[in-house]
Amino acid sequence: MIVTVTPNPALDLTWHVERIVPGGTHRAATGVARAGGKGLNVARVAHAQGAAVLALATAGGPTGDEFAAELASTSIPHELVPVRAATRRSVALVDEHLGDTTIVNERGVNPTVDEWDALKAAVLRALATGRSVRDAVEGSGSADAGGTAPVGTKKIKPVLVLSGSLPPGAPDDLLPSLIWIGRDAGAIVIADTSGPALLAAADAGATVLKPNAAELAEATGLTDPIAGACELLHRGAKLVLLSRGADGMLAVTSDEVVRARLAEPLAGNPTGAGDAAVAACAVLMAQGERKPTALLRRATAWSAAAVLMPVAGEIHSSWPELESALIVDSPPLTALSRPSAERTPR
């Protein structure tokens, strides 16, 4: 089972306009409102691809009601922890002429200590349920609903995905405590976050971290992407999947660096591209895959396929063709970064 946790969910609002003119007035067709946040996007993609998932998040206020109603209209298994503060909103404006997207994210409001404790308890219950399902499947030797391989091929492992920002004022130990809960339950832990939380996730021993280049540089202070990734590995992570936009993605471990990219970048909506990459990694790791190159190929393909979709949380059905078209190599480090690990000004 894949358990996703979205500690700062959002009601995602998306509008498509012919062209964005700064300071101008724009008309658009009726927009799309969806329950969102990075963990929800991961759950949507994984669920659509046949994986067994449970999406955990908080919800509160009028926007939380709309968030909950939209999520209830889907077939995605989920549990929402009620909170007093209103769920934040995220606005995406898609410029159809340029093929790019402008995003405005509300920061969100920090839940109370009791509300955070309720979310942690939900994670514990979910992982315990997943462990019971895993034990039953392993005992019978059959595959689960998410396509997990039977005993004798690849070992079934629960996967805990922690995705997205934390609201201002969130406890410093929130993300580490969630990672420790996952590790104590025997789960693979994937974290996709930014800022100090990215370093905290590495220190707590998250198995996989998935920053983008800007997030990595901001968190580590290192302009060299390989040096930044190695900083996360030294702190305790096992694998860093580094998104580099049109330049594709890197997989960095203590033993190797692998790059995957398309010959030409795709135009579209990149809002959920990183979440699709996380979903790919989670699905394969839940099935027992551990090879960085295999994880990287699928993550890059699903990320590219997400760009082709109008809203986050979906990937285009052409992802197998995109995966086949990937250029995968182990480039010289000088081809990726400056020769020195120069730190960015803080």
N, C-alpha and C positions, 0 to 999 in steps of 0.2 A: 504493500500500500504506500501511496505517496500522500503525506500530510502537508498541506501548505498553510503557512501562517502569515497573515497580512496585518501587522500591528498598527498600520495607519491607512486603512482602506479609504476609497474615494468613490463618489458617484461620478463616473466618467461621462462627460458631455462632449459630443463630437459634431462639428458643423463643417460642411464642405462649401467653399466659396470659389467663384471663378478666379478671382485674384485679390490678394490682400493688399490694400493701400493704406499705409500708415496715416492715421488721422482721418480716414474715410469712413463712410457708412456702408455696410455690407448687407446684402440680402442673401438668404440661404433657404434651401428646402428644410423641412422639419428635421431637426437634429436627432441623434441617437443618444439615449441615456442608458448606461449599463452599470451594474455593480462592478467596480474596478479596484485598482490597486494592484501592485505587481504580483502578489501571491494569488489573487483571484485570476489574473491573466494566465499565470502558470497552470492553475487548476483547469481552466477552460481548455487550454491547448492539450494538456495531458489527457483529460477526460475525452475530448473529441477523438483522440488517437487510440482510445480503447484501454487506457490505464485506469486502475482502481485508485481513486483519489478521495480525499476529504479536505474541503476548504474551510479553514477557521479564520474568523475575523471578528471585529467589533462592529456595532451599529448603534446609532443614537440619533435622536431628533427627527425632524421632518425629512431631511435628506436620507437619514438612516432608514426611515420607513420605505422610501422609494427604492433605496438600495436593496432592502430585504425583499420587497415585492418583486423586483426584477430578477433577483437571484432565485426566488422561489418558483419563477416561471420557467426556469431551466431544469435540466435533469442532473445538474451537478450536485453531488452529496456535499452538504455544508452544515456548519453550526456557527451561529452568530451569538457573540457574548454581548448582552445589552450594556450600554454605557450612557451616562447622562449627557455628555457633550454631543453636539450634532456631527454627523459624519461629514467630512470635508468634500469639496468638489474639485474636479480636475477638468479643465476646458482645453480641447484640441481644435484648432482652426486649420483646416487643410486647404492649402492654396493649390487648386487644380491646374493652374497655368504653369507654376514653377515645379509642382510635384513635391513640395515640402510642407512641413507642419509646424505651426506655432502653438506652444503649450503653456498654459498658465495653471499652476498647481497651488491650491490653498495648502497652508502648512499643517493644519489639523490642530486639535486640542488634546492635551494629555489626559488620559483616563486616570481615575483614582487608583490608589494602591489596591483596594479590594477588587476593582475591575481588572487590573493587571493579573491579580492572583487567580481570578476566575478564568482568564485566558490561559494561564499556565496549567490550571487544572484540566481544561479542555484538551490541551496538548497531551498531557499525561494519559487521559482516557483514550484519546485517539491512537496513540502509540501502543497502549496496552491492547486495544482491540485489534490493531494491525498485527501485533505479535501473536495473538491467538489465531488469527486467520493464517498467518505464515506457518505456525506450527501445525495447523490442521492440513494445509496444503503439502507441506514437506512430509507429513506422516502418510499422506495418501499417494504422493508421487505425481499428482496432477498439477496442471497449470491453473493459475488463478484467472479472474476475469480481466485483469490488466495485461494478460499475455505473458506472465512471468514463466520462465522456463522451469520444467520439472526437475526433481532431484536427480542427480547424476550428470546434469549439464552445468547449470549455473546456480549459485546459491541465492535464494530469495533473501532480500534485505529490505527492511522498511526505510523509507527516505523521508526526512524532515526538511522542508524548504522554508526558509525564512527570507521573505522578500519585501523590499521597499524601505522607505524612510521611516524614521521614528518621529512622533510628534514632539514639538519643542517641550522640554521639561521632562521627557521620559527618563526613568531611572537609568543610571549608568550601567547597572548590572542586569538590565532587562534582557538584552540580546545574549550575553554570556550565560545567563540562567536558562534561557530557552535552549541554547546549544548543549548545555550540560544535561538538561532533561533528555534531549535526543540521544546524546552519547550514552547516558546511563541505560536507555532503553535499547541499545544496540543498533541505533539507526545511523545511516549515512546522513550527514547534515550539510546542506547546501545553503549558503547565505549570499544574497544579492542586496547589498546596501552600500552606503557611502559615508564619507566623513570619518569622524572618530569611531563610529560603529563598525566600519570596515576593519580597523585595526583591532577593535575589541573582539570581533568575530574570529580573527586570525589567532589572537592570544588565547581564546577559549577553545581552540582546536577544531573549528569547522573543517569538514573534509574538503569541500570545494568552495571557492570564492569566485564571484563573477562580476568584477568591476568593469567599467569602461575606462578608456585611457585617461580621461579628465578626472574621473573619480579616483583612480589609482594615484595620479600625480598629486592631487589635492590631499589625499590621506597620508601618503608617505613622504611628500615633499621631494620626491625624486622624479626628474624629467625623463630618465631612461626607463622605458617600460619593463625591460627585463630586470633591471635592478629593483624597480618597484615591486614586481611580482615576487622576486626572490626575498624581498623584505617580508612579504606575507607568508612565504614558505618557512622562513627562519622563525617566524612567530608561532607557527603551528599548523598552518594549512597544508594539505597534501597536493592539491591541484588548484591552479589559478587559470580560469578561462577569462581572457582579456578581450573585450569587444573593442574593435578599432574602426567602427563605422564602415565606410566604403573600402577600407583596407582589409576587411575580413576579421578574423579572430585568431588569437594565439592560445595554445595550451602550454602551460609552463609547469614543470615538476622539478624535483631536485635532480632528475636525470636527463631531461630533454626539453627542447623547445620546438613546437610544431606550429606551422602557420597554415591556415586554410582561407581561401578567398575565391571570389568569382573573377573572371577575366574583366568584366565590366560591372560597375555598380548598378543596382536597381533603383528606379524612381518609385516613390510611393509614400506610405505612412510608416515611419520607423518607430512609432510610439511603443508598440509591443514587441519589438524585435528582440530585445534582451530577455524579456520574459519567455519568449518562445525558445531561446537558447537554453535557459534554465530548465524549461519543461523537457526538452530533449535529453539533457544530461540526467534529470531525475528519472525519466522513463527507462533509459538504458541502464542506469546504475541499479534501479529496482529489479531489473532483469538479470543483474550480475555482471554487466559489462564494466571493466575497469581500465581498458586501454585508452590512454589519452587521445590517440589519433582517432579512434572510433567515436569517442565522445565529442571530439572537436568537429569531426565531419558532420555528424547529425545536428549538433548545436548550430553550426554555421548554416546548414541547409534550412533548418526550421526558422532561424533568425531571418534569412533572406526571404523565405516564403511568407513570413509575417508582414514584411514590407509591402507585399502585393495585396494585402487585405485592407479594407477601409477602416476597420476598427481593431483595437488591441484585443488579444485573446483568441485570435484565429490565425491559421496558417493556410496558404494556398495548397491545393492538391498536387501541384507540380513539384513539391519538395523532393521527391525521389530523383527527378531529372536535374534539379538544382544540385543535389548532393553528387550526382554522377559528373557534373560539370565543374566541380570544385578543383582548384589548383592547390595541392597539398605538398608542402615541402618543409625542410628544416633550414631556414635561412641563416646566413652569417649574422651575428648579433649587430654588426655595424650597419646592416641593411635596415634595421628596425629602429635604431636609436643613436644618440650621441655616444661617443666612445667613453665618456666619463659619466659617473652617477651624480651629475650636478643636481643640487637640490633647488627646488623652486622657492621663491621668497614666500614667507608665511604672512 
